[in-house]
């Protein structure tokens, strides 16, 4: 099976465009490519009841981030500071990069 290429990557700043967290901005902590989902910092929080064990010293109710589908996320450009669509282009040194469609800023460093 071919590897999927997404418009969002780890450590990108994203805005949620649909769902209960609509309009909020956060940083992508983890990508889950098989399920086409991403975990965004401090967004889509859920409560999980856990029992004390060797991994978790304390039991109780823990709040953690739940995955959000990638189609509900939009990249936020660092230069123009608003959500934007991205394009992909090949530079002179034959490296592929993502760029902001609004201001033309290259998003990959």
C-alpha positions in Angstrom: 0.0 0.0 0.0 1.3 3.4 -0.9 2.2 6.0 1.7 -0.3 8.9 2.0 0.9 12.4 1.9 -1.1 14.9 3.9 -1.3 18.7 3.8 -0.6 18.7 7.6 2.5 17.4 9.5 3.6 17.2 13.0 4.4 20.5 14.7 2.3 22.5 12.3 -0.1 25.2 13.5 -3.7 24.3 12.5 -7.2 25.7 12.9 -10.2 23.5 13.3 -12.8 24.3 10.6 -15.6 21.9 11.7 -17.1 20.3 14.8 -17.4 21.4 18.4 -13.9 23.0 18.5 -14.5 25.1 15.3 -12.3 28.2 15.1 -9.7 27.2 17.7 -6.0 27.0 16.9 -3.4 24.5 18.2 -0.3 22.6 17.3 -0.2 19.1 15.9 1.3 16.7 18.5 0.9 13.5 16.6 -0.2 12.2 13.2 -2.2 8.9 12.8 -1.9 8.2 9.0 -3.7 4.9 9.0 -6.9 6.5 10.4 -6.3 9.9 8.7 -6.4 11.7 12.0 -4.2 14.1 14.0 -3.9 14.9 17.7 -3.9 18.7 18.3 -2.6 20.2 21.5 -5.3 21.1 24.0 -8.2 20.6 21.5 -10.9 17.9 21.4 -10.4 17.0 25.1 -12.1 13.9 26.5 -12.2 12.4 30.0 -11.0 8.9 30.6 -11.4 6.9 33.8 -8.2 5.1 34.6 -7.1 2.6 37.3 -3.8 3.0 39.2 -1.2 0.7 37.8 2.5 0.4 37.0 2.3 3.0 34.2 0.0 5.4 36.0 0.8 5.9 39.6 -2.6 7.6 40.3 -6.0 6.5 39.2 -8.9 8.7 38.5 -10.3 10.9 35.7 -7.7 12.0 33.2 -8.3 14.6 30.5 -6.5 14.0 27.2 -6.6 15.0 23.6 -8.7 12.9 21.2 -7.8 12.6 17.5 -9.5 14.9 14.9 -10.0 13.9 11.3 -7.5 15.7 9.0 -10.4 17.0 6.7 -11.5 19.1 9.7 -8.1 20.9 10.0 -6.6 23.7 8.0 -3.1 24.9 8.1 -2.3 28.4 9.6 0.5 30.3 7.8 3.2 31.8 10.0 3.6 34.9 7.9 0.0 36.0 7.2 -1.3 34.5 10.5 -4.5 33.1 9.1 -5.8 29.8 7.9 -4.8 29.0 4.3 -4.8 26.5 1.6 -1.4 25.1 0.6 0.3 24.3 -2.6 3.3 22.1 -3.4 6.2 22.9 -5.7 9.6 21.7 -6.5 12.6 24.1 -5.9 15.8 24.4 -8.0 17.6 21.9 -5.8 14.8 19.3 -6.6 13.3 19.4 -3.1 9.5 19.4 -2.7 8.1 22.1 -0.4 4.7 23.3 0.8 3.8 27.0 0.3 1.0 29.3 1.4 -1.4 30.1 -1.4 -2.2 33.5 0.1 1.2 35.0 0.6 3.5 32.6 -1.1 5.6 31.9 2.0 7.4 28.5 2.1 6.1 26.5 5.1 8.8 23.8 5.2 12.1 24.7 6.7 
